[in-house]
Each structure stands twice: as structure tokens, then as C-alpha cells.
Amino acid sequence: MSRRALDIIFISAALFGALGSAYYYVAAVLNKDRPLSRAAAVAFLGFCTAVVVYLWVFHLWVFR
């Protein structure tokens, strides 16, 4: 596979994970399930951080 295809797959998977985590966070808050809401918030933060770090480290040359 090409580098661009792997980039798109990684970013898409991380953003899909972030959306799923956001959904579970909202569902857990509405059901007053504190452990699930905290786990979903941590997962959301992790997925978003992964995308930002990936773009910052591997694609910094694009923004120059």
C-alpha cells in the first residue's frame, strides 16, 4: 500500500474511534454511568491526540 493510503486509513480509523467514544460518552452521561463516561472521555482524548500528533509529526512538512 502507498503511504497516502495508510495515512487515510489511520486518520479515518482514529476519527471513527473518536466519534464512537463521543457517542458512548453521551449515552453514559444520560444513563448516569460514571465509569463508562470517564472511559469514553479518555478514549476520545486519546483518539484525538493520536490524530493531532500523527499530523504534527509526520506531515509537518506540508504546512511549511
DRENBA-385228 format. One record per atom (N, C-alpha, C, O, CB): residue number from 1; atom name; x negated, y, z. Coordinates in nm, 4 decimals, decimal comma. Each point is the difference from the previous one (the first is absolute). Last residue first. Glycine has a CB too. Layout:
<pts>
     k    a          x          y          z
   NUM   CA          X          Y          Z
...
</pts>
This chain:
<pts>
     k    a          x          y          z
    64    N    -0,4601     2,3815     0,5898
    64   CA    -0,1075     0,0985    -0,0166
    64    C     0,0098     0,0723    -0,1311
    64    O    -0,0829     0,0862    -0,0293
    64   CB    -0,0614    -0,2247     0,1709
    63    N     0,4256    -0,2328     0,0214
    63   CA     0,0416     0,1307     0,0441
    63    C    -0,1073     0,1063    -0,0133
    63    O     0,0248     0,1163     0,0320
    63   CB     0,1266    -0,2301     0,1211
    62    N    -0,2201    -0,3485    -0,2618
    62   CA     0,1084     0,0474    -0,0857
    62    C     0,0364     0,1429     0,0350
    62    O     0,0370     0,0782    -0,0876
    62   CB     0,0494    -0,3118     0,0653
    61    N    -0,4064    -0,0227     0,2762
    61   CA    -0,0564     0,0582    -0,1214
    61    C     0,1085     0,0539    -0,0926
    61    O    -0,0297     0,0857    -0,0833
    61   CB    -0,1628    -0,2429     0,1025
    60    N     0,2952    -0,0862     0,3764
    60   CA    -0,0349     0,1379     0,0288
    60    C    -0,0537     0,0706    -0,1233
    60    O     0,0175     0,1207    -0,0165
    60   CB    -0,0654    -0,1851     0,2517
    59    N     0,2222    -0,4032    -0,1424
    59   CA     0,0412     0,0864    -0,1109
    59    C    -0,0297     0,1459     0,0274
    59    O     0,0652     0,0880    -0,0561
    59   CB     0,1119    -0,2510     0,0009
    58    N    -0,2728    -0,2073     0,3618
    58   CA    -0,0253    -0,0574    -0,1309
    58    C     0,0336     0,0913    -0,1164
    58    O    -0,0437    -0,0249    -0,1123
    58   CB     0,0862    -0,1912     0,2150
    57    N     0,0131     0,3499     0,3669
    57   CA    -0,1316    -0,0625    -0,0150
    57    C    -0,0269    -0,0401    -0,1443
    57    O    -0,1072     0,0288    -0,0533
    57   CB     0,1229    -0,1109     0,2881
    56    N     0,4081     0,2807    -0,1154
    56   CA    -0,1094     0,0907     0,0384
    56    C    -0,1360    -0,0609    -0,0328
    56    O    -0,0861     0,0676    -0,0564
    56   CB     0,2298     0,0264     0,2396
    55    N     0,2542    -0,3501    -0,2462
    55   CA    -0,0104     0,1069    -0,0995
    55    C    -0,1170     0,0925     0,0298
    55    O    -0,0670     0,0467    -0,0922
    55   CB     0,3134    -0,0589     0,0572
    54    N    -0,1644    -0,3257     0,3462
    54   CA    -0,0335    -0,0604    -0,1287
    54    C    -0,0158     0,1072    -0,1075
    54    O    -0,0966    -0,0013    -0,0763
    54   CB     0,2201    -0,2073     0,1424
    53    N     0,0317     0,3395     0,3574
    53   CA    -0,1433    -0,0328     0,0035
    53    C    -0,0441    -0,0596    -0,1327
    53    O    -0,1083     0,0321    -0,0492
    53   CB     0,1214    -0,0707     0,2971
    52    N     0,4463     0,1281    -0,2004
    52   CA    -0,0762     0,1248     0,0022
    52    C    -0,1498    -0,0281    -0,0021
    52    O    -0,0735     0,0636    -0,0755
    52   CB     0,2600     0,0478     0,2013
    51    N     0,1079    -0,4808    -0,0968
    51   CA     0,0117     0,0670    -0,1296
    51    C    -0,0862     0,1257    -0,0042
    51    O    -0,0711     0,0236    -0,0977
    51   CB     0,3040    -0,1138     0,0727
    50    N    -0,2060    -0,1422     0,4337
    50   CA    -0,0703    -0,0803    -0,0999
    50    C     0,0046     0,0665    -0,1374
    50    O    -0,1005     0,0019    -0,0709
    50   CB     0,1564    -0,2088     0,2008
    49    N     0,1924     0,3952     0,2236
    49   CA    -0,1429     0,0253     0,0157
    49    C    -0,0805    -0,0771    -0,1038
    49    O    -0,0980     0,0516    -0,0538
    49   CB     0,1327    -0,0123     0,2988
    48    N     0,4247    -0,1202    -0,2238
    48   CA    -0,0256     0,1346    -0,0532
    48    C    -0,1477     0,0365     0,0104
    48    O    -0,0556     0,0620    -0,0906
    48   CB     0,2881     0,0055     0,1549
    47    N    -0,0954    -0,4771     0,1255
    47   CA     0,0144    -0,0030    -0,1457
    47    C    -0,0296     0,1362    -0,0619
    47    O    -0,0687     0,0087    -0,1018
    47   CB     0,2392    -0,1901     0,1253
    46    N    -0,1722     0,1518     0,4500
    46   CA    -0,1084    -0,0777    -0,0599
    46    C     0,0068    -0,0027    -0,1517
    46    O    -0,1014     0,0188    -0,0672
    46   CB     0,0971    -0,1569     0,2717
    45    N     0,3551     0,3402     0,0431
    45   CA    -0,1215     0,0797     0,0094
    45    C    -0,1183    -0,0716    -0,0659
    45    O    -0,0808     0,0629    -0,0683
    45   CB     0,1673     0,0395     0,2808
    44    N     0,3124    -0,3412    -0,1786
    44   CA     0,0165     0,1121    -0,0928
    44    C    -0,1254     0,0870    -0,0021
    44    O    -0,0494     0,0370    -0,1065
    44   CB     0,2977    -0,0392     0,1473
    43    N    -0,2313    -0,3423     0,2767
    43   CA    -0,0172    -0,0544    -0,1350
    43    C     0,0121     0,1106    -0,1048
    43    O    -0,0779     0,0041    -0,0952
    43   CB     0,1696    -0,2255     0,1728
    42    N    -0,0031     0,3360     0,3679
    42   CA    -0,1427    -0,0288    -0,0166
    42    C    -0,0275    -0,0537    -0,1400
    42    O    -0,0988     0,0381    -0,0628
    42   CB     0,0785    -0,0854     0,3092
    41    N     0,4673     0,1149    -0,1295
    41   CA    -0,0686     0,1294    -0,0102
    41    C    -0,1499    -0,0194    -0,0207
    41    O    -0,0615     0,0710    -0,0795
    41   CB     0,2366     0,0330     0,2264
    40    N     0,0898    -0,4840    -0,0681
    40   CA     0,0272     0,0548    -0,1329
    40    C    -0,0685     0,1344    -0,0193
    40    O    -0,0480     0,0299    -0,1093
    40   CB     0,2670    -0,1497     0,1066
    39    N    -0,2434    -0,0821     0,4265
    39   CA    -0,0764    -0,0791    -0,0967
    39    C     0,0199     0,0536    -0,1419
    39    O    -0,0950     0,0063    -0,0780
    39   CB     0,1165    -0,2083     0,2269
    38    N     0,2345     0,3957     0,1957
    38   CA    -0,1413     0,0345     0,0140
    38    C    -0,0864    -0,0760    -0,0998
    38    O    -0,0922     0,0573    -0,0581
    38   CB     0,1313    -0,0099     0,2998
    37    N     0,4182    -0,1474    -0,2250
    37   CA    -0,0182     0,1355    -0,0523
    37    C    -0,1462     0,0436     0,0117
    37    O    -0,0525     0,0668    -0,0891
    37   CB     0,2901    -0,0110     0,1521
    36    N    -0,1105    -0,4727     0,1192
    36   CA     0,0023    -0,0030    -0,1464
    36    C    -0,0214     0,1394    -0,0580
    36    O    -0,0677     0,0147    -0,1018
    36   CB     0,2218    -0,2121     0,1095
    35    N    -0,1206     0,1571     0,4656
    35   CA    -0,1220    -0,0640    -0,0527
    35    C    -0,0055    -0,0039    -0,1530
    35    O    -0,1056     0,0223    -0,0592
    35   CB     0,1007    -0,1598     0,2657
    34    N     0,4023     0,3265     0,0084
    34   CA    -0,1215     0,0787     0,0151
    34    C    -0,1253    -0,0707    -0,0532
    34    O    -0,0786     0,0645    -0,0694
    34   CB     0,1846     0,0405     0,2674
    33    N     0,4258    -0,1071    -0,2986
    33   CA    -0,1007    -0,1044     0,0185
    33    C    -0,1373     0,0677     0,0012
    33    O    -0,0605     0,0231    -0,1047
    33   CB     0,2068    -0,2006    -0,0100
    32    N     0,3292     0,3490     0,0316
    32   CA    -0,0678     0,0229     0,1278
    32    C    -0,0955    -0,1135     0,0360
    32    O    -0,0058    -0,0453     0,1143
    32   CB     0,2037     0,1762    -0,0395
    31    N     0,0688    -0,0423    -0,4868
    31   CA     0,0344    -0,1139     0,0853
    31    C    -0,0646     0,0081     0,1377
    31    O     0,0164    -0,0902     0,0821
    31   CB     0,0072    -0,0468    -0,2870
    30    N    -0,1116     0,4728    -0,1206
    30   CA     0,1457    -0,0057     0,0094
    30    C     0,0472    -0,1145     0,0892
    30    O     0,1039     0,0114     0,0650
    30   CB    -0,0905     0,0886    -0,2928
    29    N    -0,4725    -0,0605     0,1365
    29   CA     0,0440     0,1124     0,0827
    29    C     0,1513    -0,0028     0,0168
    29    O     0,0510     0,0240     0,1094
    29   CB    -0,2467     0,1127    -0,1883
    28    N     0,0040    -0,4554    -0,2071
    28   CA    -0,0334    -0,0285     0,1397
    28    C     0,0440     0,1132     0,0919
    28    O     0,0467    -0,0252     0,1110
    28   CB    -0,2407    -0,1116    -0,1878
    27    N     0,2452     0,1880    -0,3930
    27   CA     0,0890    -0,1049     0,0503
    27    C    -0,0262    -0,0290     0,1472
    27    O     0,0944    -0,0206     0,0762
    27   CB    -0,0851    -0,0784    -0,3055
    26    N    -0,2963     0,4011     0,0138
    26   CA     0,1337     0,0576     0,0136
    26    C     0,0968    -0,1033     0,0561
    26    O     0,0793     0,0308     0,0889
    26   CB    -0,1254     0,1250    -0,2806
    25    N    -0,3856    -0,3079     0,0964
    25   CA    -0,0036     0,0983     0,1078
    25    C     0,1384     0,0581     0,0244
    25    O     0,0456     0,0072     0,1141
    25   CB    -0,2834     0,0465    -0,1708
    24    N     0,1722    -0,3429    -0,3088
    24   CA     0,0076    -0,0723     0,1265
    24    C    -0,0060     0,0948     0,1195
    24    O     0,0602    -0,0279     0,1037
    24   CB    -0,1668    -0,1689    -0,2144
    23    N     0,0559     0,3863    -0,3189
    23   CA     0,1338    -0,0597     0,0133
    23    C     0,0152    -0,0720     0,1336
    23    O     0,1006     0,0170     0,0689
    23   CB    -0,0890    -0,0429    -0,3181
    22    N    -0,4339     0,1921     0,1387
    22   CA     0,0909     0,1101     0,0309
    22    C     0,1425    -0,0514     0,0180
    22    O     0,0719     0,0442     0,0895
    22   CB    -0,2191     0,1138    -0,2183
    21    N    -0,1758    -0,4633    -0,0142
    21   CA    -0,0228     0,0367     0,1401
    21    C     0,0923     0,1140     0,0418
    21    O     0,0522    -0,0001     0,1115
    21   CB    -0,2914    -0,0737    -0,1313
    20    N     0,2395    -0,0552    -0,4322
    20   CA     0,0584    -0,1048     0,0837
    20    C    -0,0149     0,0301     0,1476
    20    O     0,0918    -0,0251     0,0780
    20   CB    -0,1405    -0,1382    -0,2567
    19    N    -0,1621     0,4520    -0,1248
    19   CA     0,1459     0,0135    -0,0096
    19    C     0,0713    -0,1047     0,0848
    19    O     0,0987     0,0304     0,0669
    19   CB    -0,1249     0,0627    -0,2976
    18    N    -0,4405    -0,1215     0,1983
    18   CA     0,0380     0,1191     0,0760
    18    C     0,1511     0,0215    -0,0036
    18    O     0,0603     0,0353     0,1013
    18   CB    -0,2835     0,0670    -0,1527
    17    N     0,0422    -0,4483    -0,2114
    17   CA    -0,0091    -0,0324     0,1425
    17    C     0,0408     0,1173     0,0870
    17    O     0,0669    -0,0182     0,1018
    17   CB    -0,2487    -0,1425    -0,1535
    16    N     0,1504     0,2353    -0,4058
    16   CA     0,1136    -0,0886     0,0260
    16    C     0,0023    -0,0415     0,1464
    16    O     0,1064    -0,0052     0,0616
    16   CB    -0,1147    -0,0778    -0,2987
    15    N    -0,3615     0,3260     0,0918
    15   CA     0,1178     0,0869     0,0067
    15    C     0,1269    -0,0811     0,0242
    15    O     0,0893     0,0455     0,0715
    15   CB    -0,2024     0,1171    -0,2249
    14    N    -0,2872    -0,3999     0,0929
    14   CA    -0,0071     0,0775     0,1235
    14    C     0,1209     0,0925     0,0144
    14    O     0,0542     0,0146     0,1096
    14   CB    -0,3046    -0,0255    -0,1200
    13    N     0,2069    -0,2399    -0,3875
    13   CA     0,0253    -0,0892     0,1134
    13    C    -0,0025     0,0769     0,1317
    13    O     0,0825    -0,0255     0,0878
    13   CB    -0,1835    -0,1646    -0,2162
    12    N    -0,0113     0,4251    -0,2646
    12   CA     0,1403    -0,0380    -0,0010
    12    C     0,0349    -0,0885     0,1194
    12    O     0,1034     0,0192     0,0639
    12   CB    -0,1044    -0,0022    -0,3131
    11    N    -0,4499     0,0999     0,1825
    11   CA     0,0776     0,1163     0,0433
    11    C     0,1489    -0,0326     0,0039
    11    O     0,0699     0,0418     0,0923
    11   CB    -0,2442     0,1104    -0,1894
    10    N    -0,1169    -0,4886    -0,0660
    10   CA    -0,0277     0,0304     0,1396
    10    C     0,0869     0,1144     0,0509
    10    O     0,0611    -0,0107     0,1063
    10   CB    -0,2948    -0,0694    -0,1393
     9    N     0,2584    -0,0320    -0,4271
     9   CA     0,0567    -0,1062     0,0838
     9    C    -0,0210     0,0313     0,1474
     9    O     0,0930    -0,0144     0,0794
     9   CB    -0,1350    -0,1531    -0,2617
     8    N    -0,1550     0,4563    -0,1305
     8   CA     0,1453     0,0145    -0,0026
     8    C     0,0661    -0,1051     0,0883
     8    O     0,0956     0,0304     0,0713
     8   CB    -0,1089     0,0641    -0,3033
     7    N    -0,4517    -0,1215     0,1724
     7   CA     0,0350     0,1219     0,0735
     7    C     0,1510     0,0148     0,0105
     7    O     0,0531     0,0284     0,1073
     7   CB    -0,2646     0,0805    -0,1859
     6    N     0,0432    -0,4538    -0,1896
     6   CA    -0,0144    -0,0313     0,1419
     6    C     0,0328     0,1209     0,0873
     6    O     0,0580    -0,0153     0,1076
     6   CB    -0,2327    -0,1541    -0,1657
     5    N     0,1698     0,2330    -0,4053
     5   CA     0,1120    -0,0881     0,0362
     5    C    -0,0064    -0,0374     0,1482
     5    O     0,1028    -0,0033     0,0677
     5   CB    -0,0976    -0,0872    -0,3031
     4    N    -0,3612     0,3403     0,0532
     4   CA     0,1212     0,0812     0,0088
     4    C     0,1206    -0,0842     0,0400
     4    O     0,0845     0,0456     0,0770
     4   CB    -0,1782     0,1083    -0,2502
     3    N    -0,3212    -0,3691     0,0878
     3   CA    -0,0052     0,0780     0,1244
     3    C     0,1276     0,0810     0,0191
     3    O     0,0518     0,0086     0,1113
     3   CB    -0,3013     0,0039    -0,1305
     2    N     0,2830    -0,4613    -0,2713
     2   CA    -0,0751     0,1251    -0,0048
     2    C     0,0084     0,0728     0,1336
     2    O     0,0864    -0,0284     0,0830
     2   CB    -0,0425     0,0456    -0,3296
     1    N    -0,0286    -0,5617     0,1738
     1   CA     0,0836     0,1184     0,0000
     1    C    -0,0875     0,1240     0,0000
     1    O    -0,1130    -0,0002     0,0490
     1   CB     0,2953    -0,1236     0,0718
</pts>
